[in-house]
């Protein structure tokens, strides 16, 4: 998210939508669903993470960000609220344990995901 908090999500790509689920695997229920119509997607950007020089929580790696809503910028209040969810984009990266086996690695490949998107 915009405060560099990692959140594990399930992502389902359908013919017309991108569905992002927050699923509780312990209690076995879906806590949140976000549906993004593919015809609303403005752009997709990929690349290495970049952080301000004095950032305390830098991380290596690469990610992919999907933007929608005609390049609307988040409000000032949303930018400074760590609990805000009204951002017109979502950021994805590789799962931290993707190297555990080949099957899991294939499911967590953001390069394949971006090609399909």
FITITOR-336526 format. One record per atom (N, C-alpha, C): x, y, z; atom name. Coordinates in nm, 4 decimals, always signed. Layout:
BEGIN
        u        v        w atom
        X        Y        Z   CA
...
END
This chain:
BEGIN
        u        v        w atom
  +0.0826  -0.1189  +0.0000    N
  +0.0000  +0.0000  +0.0000   CA
  +0.0870  +0.1252  +0.0000    C
  +0.0252  +0.2392  +0.0122    N
  +0.0964  +0.3665  +0.0035   CA
  +0.1846  +0.3953  +0.1249    C
  +0.1765  +0.3136  +0.2304    N
  +0.2644  +0.3269  +0.3472   CA
  +0.3653  +0.2131  +0.3514    C
  +0.3787  +0.1395  +0.2426    N
  +0.4734  +0.0289  +0.2293   CA
  +0.4412  -0.0878  +0.3222    C
  +0.3138  -0.1054  +0.3532    N
  +0.2699  -0.2221  +0.4291   CA
  +0.2351  -0.3317  +0.3300    C
  +0.2948  -0.4471  +0.3488    N
  +0.2648  -0.5576  +0.2584   CA
  +0.1360  -0.6253  +0.3023    C
  +0.0514  -0.6534  +0.2070    N
  -0.0759  -0.7192  +0.2344   CA
  -0.0913  -0.8336  +0.1360    C
  -0.1084  -0.9530  +0.1892    N
  -0.1250  -1.0695  +0.1027   CA
  -0.2655  -1.0688  +0.0440    C
  -0.2743  -1.0821  -0.0867    N
  -0.4024  -1.0811  -0.1562   CA
  -0.4086  -1.1941  -0.2579    C
  -0.5297  -1.2420  -0.2812    N
  -0.5572  -1.3328  -0.3924   CA
  -0.6074  -1.2467  -0.5070    C
  -0.5623  -1.2762  -0.6274    N
  -0.6022  -1.1975  -0.7433   CA
  -0.6584  -1.2913  -0.8483    C
  -0.7737  -1.2544  -0.9014    N
  -0.8393  -1.3332  -1.0049   CA
  -0.8638  -1.2427  -1.1252    C
  -0.8137  -1.2842  -1.2388    N
  -0.8321  -1.2087  -1.3621   CA
  -0.9395  -1.2778  -1.4450    C
  -1.0485  -1.2065  -1.4722    N
  -1.1559  -1.2600  -1.5551   CA
  -1.1544  -1.1872  -1.6893    C
  -1.2496  -1.2178  -1.7730    N
  -1.2551  -1.1558  -1.9049   CA
  -1.2781  -1.0052  -1.8965    C
  -1.3560  -0.9598  -1.7967    N
  -1.3913  -0.8182  -1.7870   CA
  -1.3428  -0.7487  -1.6607    C
  -1.2927  -0.8235  -1.5636    N
  -1.2601  -0.7641  -1.4343   CA
  -1.1318  -0.8195  -1.3748    C
  -1.0765  -0.7402  -1.2854    N
  -0.9667  -0.7824  -1.2001   CA
  -1.0226  -0.7826  -1.0584    C
  -1.0232  -0.8988  -0.9942    N
  -1.0771  -0.9116  -0.8592   CA
  -0.9620  -0.9311  -0.7621    C
  -0.9601  -0.8481  -0.6569    N
  -0.8550  -0.8544  -0.5561   CA
  -0.9228  -0.8872  -0.4233    C
  -0.8845  -1.0003  -0.3633    N
  -0.9473  -1.0501  -0.2409   CA
  -0.8509  -1.0436  -0.1236    C
  -0.9032  -1.0004  -0.0105    N
  -0.8309  -1.0169  +0.1161   CA
  -0.8998  -1.1338  +0.1853    C
  -0.8292  -1.2459  +0.1941    N
  -0.8885  -1.3688  +0.2452   CA
  -0.8185  -1.4110  +0.3730    C
  -0.8976  -1.4443  +0.4744    N
  -0.8438  -1.4933  +0.6012   CA
  -0.8361  -1.6454  +0.5934    C
  -0.7145  -1.6981  +0.5798    N
  -0.6957  -1.8419  +0.5652   CA
  -0.7125  -1.9167  +0.6969    C
  -0.7098  -1.8487  +0.8086    N
  -0.7289  -1.9137  +0.9382   CA
  -0.8775  -1.9301  +0.9676    C
  -0.9542  -1.8222  +0.9519    N
  -1.0983  -1.8289  +0.9765   CA
  -1.1779  -1.8665  +0.8516    C
  -1.1097  -1.8786  +0.7389    N
  -1.1696  -1.9223  +0.6123   CA
  -1.2867  -1.8353  +0.5673    C
  -1.2614  -1.7049  +0.5586    N
  -1.3624  -1.6165  +0.5022   CA
  -1.2962  -1.4977  +0.4328    C
  -1.3714  -1.4387  +0.3429    N
  -1.3233  -1.3253  +0.2649   CA
  -1.3530  -1.1963  +0.3414    C
  -1.2491  -1.1192  +0.3708    N
  -1.2649  -0.9956  +0.4470   CA
  -1.2954  -0.8753  +0.3582    C
  -1.2454  -0.8781  +0.2353    N
  -1.2630  -0.7629  +0.1467   CA
  -1.2515  -0.8082  +0.0015    C
  -1.3318  -0.7475  -0.0849    N
  -1.3235  -0.7727  -0.2288   CA
  -1.3173  -0.6376  -0.2996    C
  -1.2248  -0.6264  -0.3917    N
  -1.2155  -0.5064  -0.4744   CA
  -1.2276  -0.5506  -0.6199    C
  -1.3239  -0.4928  -0.6904    N
  -1.3450  -0.5275  -0.8316   CA
  -1.3062  -0.4085  -0.9179    C
  -1.2168  -0.4337  -1.0120    N
  -1.1705  -0.3299  -1.1027   CA
  -1.2101  -0.3717  -1.2441    C
  -1.2955  -0.2940  -1.3060    N
  -1.3354  -0.3222  -1.4436   CA
  -1.2141  -0.3006  -1.5342    C
  -1.1850  -0.3954  -1.6204    N
  -1.0678  -0.3837  -1.7071   CA
  -1.0781  -0.2667  -1.8050    C
  -1.2007  -0.2290  -1.8428    N
  -1.2135  -0.1148  -1.9333   CA
  -1.1874  +0.0184  -1.8621    C
  -1.1766  +0.0187  -1.7286    N
  -1.1406  +0.1388  -1.6528   CA
  -0.9896  +0.1535  -1.6362    C
  -0.9143  +0.0485  -1.6649    N
  -0.7691  +0.0527  -1.6447   CA
  -0.7077  +0.1513  -1.7439    C
  -0.6339  +0.2494  -1.6905    N
  -0.5690  +0.3517  -1.7728   CA
  -0.4299  +0.3100  -1.8168    C
  -0.3539  +0.2561  -1.7227    N
  -0.2169  +0.2178  -1.7555   CA
  -0.1655  +0.1168  -1.6548    C
  -0.0592  +0.0504  -1.6947    N
  +0.0090  -0.0465  -1.6096   CA
  +0.1562  -0.0101  -1.6127    C
  +0.2159  +0.0035  -1.4951    N
  +0.3593  +0.0333  -1.4930   CA
  +0.4314  -0.0766  -1.4175    C
  +0.5503  -0.1100  -1.4668    N
  +0.6322  -0.2144  -1.4061   CA
  +0.7722  -0.1611  -1.3858    C
  +0.8398  -0.2145  -1.2844    N
  +0.9787  -0.1755  -1.2642   CA
  +1.0262  -0.2061  -1.1246    C
  +1.1478  -0.1627  -1.0968    N
  +1.2071  -0.1822  -0.9647   CA
  +1.1489  -0.0812  -0.8675    C
  +1.1411  -0.1193  -0.7415    N
  +1.0920  -0.0286  -0.6386   CA
  +1.1899  +0.0865  -0.6208    C
  +1.1376  +0.2049  -0.5962    N
  +1.2220  +0.3200  -0.5657   CA
  +1.1652  +0.3884  -0.4419    C
  +1.2537  +0.4353  -0.3581    N
  +1.2153  +0.4966  -0.2319   CA
  +1.2898  +0.6282  -0.2142    C
  +1.2362  +0.7193  -0.1327    N
  +1.3099  +0.8420  -0.1012   CA
  +1.4423  +0.8083  -0.0323    C
  +1.5401  +0.8974  -0.0434    N
  +1.6728  +0.8725  +0.0129   CA
  +1.6687  +0.8371  +0.1608    C
  +1.5820  +0.9007  +0.2359    N
  +1.5802  +0.8819  +0.3814   CA
  +1.4727  +0.7847  +0.4295    C
  +1.4223  +0.7039  +0.3417    N
  +1.3203  +0.6066  +0.3791   CA
  +1.3788  +0.5011  +0.4727    C
  +1.3029  +0.4661  +0.5759    N
  +1.3482  +0.3655  +0.6718   CA
  +1.3143  +0.2240  +0.6270    C
  +1.2158  +0.2091  +0.5414    N
  +1.1682  +0.0764  +0.5024   CA
  +1.1902  +0.0494  +0.3538    C
  +1.3118  +0.0584  +0.3089    N
  +1.3405  +0.0293  +0.1687   CA
  +1.3362  -0.1209  +0.1455    C
  +1.3035  -0.1604  +0.0243    N
  +1.3064  -0.3020  -0.0108   CA
  +1.3514  -0.3168  -0.1550    C
  +1.4156  -0.4261  -0.1800    N
  +1.4619  -0.4571  -0.3144   CA
  +1.3511  -0.5319  -0.3876    C
  +1.3596  -0.5333  -0.5170    N
  +1.2646  -0.6114  -0.5945   CA
  +1.1936  -0.5278  -0.6978    C
  +1.0990  -0.5930  -0.7625    N
  +1.0225  -0.5248  -0.8655   CA
  +0.8746  -0.5467  -0.8430    C
  +0.7969  -0.4597  -0.9030    N
  +0.6537  -0.4678  -0.8857   CA
  +0.5800  -0.4201  -1.0090    C
  +0.4489  -0.4238  -0.9970    N
  +0.3608  -0.3825  -1.1049   CA
  +0.2469  -0.3032  -1.0423    C
  +0.2138  -0.1896  -1.1004    N
  +0.1043  -0.1074  -1.0495   CA
  +0.0007  -0.0901  -1.1599    C
  -0.1253  -0.1144  -1.1253    N
  -0.2376  -0.1006  -1.2179   CA
  -0.3155  +0.0245  -1.1777    C
  -0.3288  +0.1191  -1.2710    N
  -0.3981  +0.2462  -1.2470   CA
  -0.5331  +0.2458  -1.3181    C
  -0.6320  +0.3096  -1.2568    N
  -0.7626  +0.3272  -1.3199   CA
  -0.8199  +0.4616  -1.2768    C
  -0.9359  +0.4948  -1.3216    N
  -1.0079  +0.6174  -1.2852   CA
  -0.9452  +0.7434  -1.3442    C
  -0.8998  +0.7346  -1.4669    N
  -0.8520  +0.8494  -1.5449   CA
  -0.7476  +0.9351  -1.4733    C
  -0.6501  +0.8676  -1.4174    N
  -0.5342  +0.9331  -1.3565   CA
  -0.5696  +1.0246  -1.2394    C
  -0.6787  +0.9948  -1.1685    N
  -0.7179  +1.0730  -1.0506   CA
  -0.6113  +1.0572  -0.9428    C
  -0.5686  +1.1669  -0.8865    N
  -0.4714  +1.1636  -0.7781   CA
  -0.5437  +1.1430  -0.6453    C
  -0.4835  +1.0688  -0.5527    N
  -0.5435  +1.0532  -0.4199   CA
  -0.5485  +1.1878  -0.3479    C
  -0.6463  +1.2046  -0.2612    N
  -0.6588  +1.3292  -0.1865   CA
  -0.5470  +1.3409  -0.0833    C
  -0.5268  +1.4610  -0.0334    N
  -0.4249  +1.4861  +0.0684   CA
  -0.4512  +1.4007  +0.1921    C
  -0.5772  +1.3935  +0.2328    N
  -0.6144  +1.3152  +0.3514   CA
  -0.5845  +1.1673  +0.3297    C
  -0.6160  +1.1157  +0.2116    N
  -0.5899  +0.9742  +0.1826   CA
  -0.4412  +0.9426  +0.1845    C
  -0.3601  +1.0333  +0.1298    N
  -0.2157  +1.0095  +0.1265   CA
  -0.1565  +0.9945  +0.2660    C
  -0.2110  +1.0679  +0.3616    N
  -0.1551  +1.0658  +0.4970   CA
  -0.2303  +0.9738  +0.5913    C
  -0.3284  +0.9016  +0.5416    N
  -0.4042  +0.8073  +0.6231   CA
  -0.3574  +0.6655  +0.5909    C
  -0.2890  +0.5985  +0.6857    N
  -0.2393  +0.4636  +0.6563   CA
  -0.3499  +0.3604  +0.6358    C
  -0.4743  +0.3928  +0.6708    N
  -0.5858  +0.2991  +0.6559   CA
  -0.6716  +0.3294  +0.5329    C
  -0.6347  +0.4285  +0.4543    N
  -0.7129  +0.4670  +0.3359   CA
  -0.7113  +0.3549  +0.2322    C
  -0.8259  +0.3336  +0.1696    N
  -0.8367  +0.2298  +0.0656   CA
  -0.8955  +0.2854  -0.0639    C
  -0.9084  +0.4181  -0.0743    N
  -0.9723  +0.4785  -0.1911   CA
  -0.8721  +0.5234  -0.2978    C
  -0.7625  +0.4515  -0.3104    N
  -0.6620  +0.4862  -0.4096   CA
  -0.7000  +0.4320  -0.5473    C
  -0.6718  +0.5092  -0.6538    N
  -0.7066  +0.4639  -0.7892   CA
  -0.5990  +0.3752  -0.8515    C
  -0.5311  +0.2985  -0.7700    N
  -0.4313  +0.2042  -0.8198   CA
  -0.4100  +0.0938  -0.7172    C
  -0.3499  -0.0139  -0.7641    N
  -0.3124  -0.1249  -0.6765   CA
  -0.1742  -0.1714  -0.7214    C
  -0.0910  -0.2086  -0.6243    N
  +0.0464  -0.2493  -0.6531   CA
  +0.0643  -0.3961  -0.6190    C
  +0.1303  -0.4687  -0.7085    N
  +0.1571  -0.6109  -0.6877   CA
  +0.3070  -0.6363  -0.6933    C
  +0.3500  -0.7378  -0.6205    N
  +0.4883  -0.7837  -0.6265   CA
  +0.4886  -0.9346  -0.6099    C
  +0.6049  -0.9939  -0.6250    N
  +0.6170  -1.1381  -0.6047   CA
  +0.5885  -1.1727  -0.4587    C
  +0.5307  -1.2897  -0.4356    N
  +0.5092  -1.3384  -0.2994   CA
  +0.6455  -1.3710  -0.2380    C
  +0.6672  -1.3386  -0.1096    N
  +0.7987  -1.3611  -0.0478   CA
  +0.8461  -1.5065  -0.0486    C
  +0.7548  -1.6025  -0.0476    N
  +0.7965  -1.7438  -0.0443   CA
  +0.7706  -1.8137  -0.1781    C
  +0.7750  -1.7377  -0.2849    N
  +0.7461  -1.7951  -0.4173   CA
  +0.8459  -1.9009  -0.4592    C
  +0.9645  -1.9018  -0.4005    N
  +1.0687  -1.9967  -0.4408   CA
  +1.0576  -2.1310  -0.3701    C
  +0.9504  -2.1519  -0.2937    N
  +0.9360  -2.2764  -0.2176   CA
  +0.9213  -2.3978  -0.3099    C
  +0.8494  -2.3807  -0.4219    N
  +0.8415  -2.4869  -0.5232   CA
  +0.7993  -2.4267  -0.6570    C
  +0.8118  -2.5045  -0.7623    N
  +0.7857  -2.4536  -0.8971   CA
  +0.6392  -2.4180  -0.9202    C
  +0.5483  -2.4958  -0.8630    N
  +0.4055  -2.4686  -0.8801   CA
  +0.3688  -2.3350  -0.8179    C
  +0.4167  -2.3120  -0.6968    N
  +0.3878  -2.1862  -0.6278   CA
  +0.4542  -2.0693  -0.7005    C
  +0.5740  -2.0907  -0.7510    N
  +0.6446  -1.9852  -0.8254   CA
  +0.5660  -1.9452  -0.9501    C
  +0.5067  -2.0421  -1.0189    N
  +0.4274  -2.0125  -1.1389   CA
  +0.3025  -1.9318  -1.1042    C
  +0.2414  -1.9597  -0.9888    N
  +0.1222  -1.8861  -0.9459   CA
  +0.1538  -1.7424  -0.9063    C
  +0.2757  -1.7176  -0.8629    N
  +0.3149  -1.5864  -0.8103   CA
  +0.3974  -1.5040  -0.9082    C
  +0.3983  -1.5382  -1.0337    N
  +0.4818  -1.4699  -1.1325   CA
  +0.4122  -1.3440  -1.1837    C
  +0.4611  -1.2265  -1.1441    N
  +0.3959  -1.1027  -1.1878   CA
  +0.4219  -1.0719  -1.3347    C
  +0.5269  -1.1278  -1.3919    N
  +0.5530  -1.1047  -1.5342   CA
  +0.4457  -1.1725  -1.6200    C
  +0.4116  -1.2963  -1.5875    N
  +0.3034  -1.3656  -1.6592   CA
  +0.1704  -1.2945  -1.6364    C
  +0.1495  -1.2510  -1.5130    N
  +0.0256  -1.1817  -1.4783   CA
  +0.0108  -1.0536  -1.5609    C
  +0.1173  -0.9769  -1.5735    N
  +0.1085  -0.8522  -1.6504   CA
  +0.0843  -0.8796  -1.7986    C
  +0.1408  -0.9876  -1.8515    N
  +0.1158  -1.0242  -1.9914   CA
  -0.0311  -1.0590  -2.0128    C
  -0.0898  -1.1331  -1.9188    N
  -0.2301  -1.1719  -1.9307   CA
  -0.3229  -1.0525  -1.9129    C
  -0.2814  -0.9591  -1.8305    N
  -0.3630  -0.8409  -1.8048   CA
  -0.3664  -0.7530  -1.9289    C
END
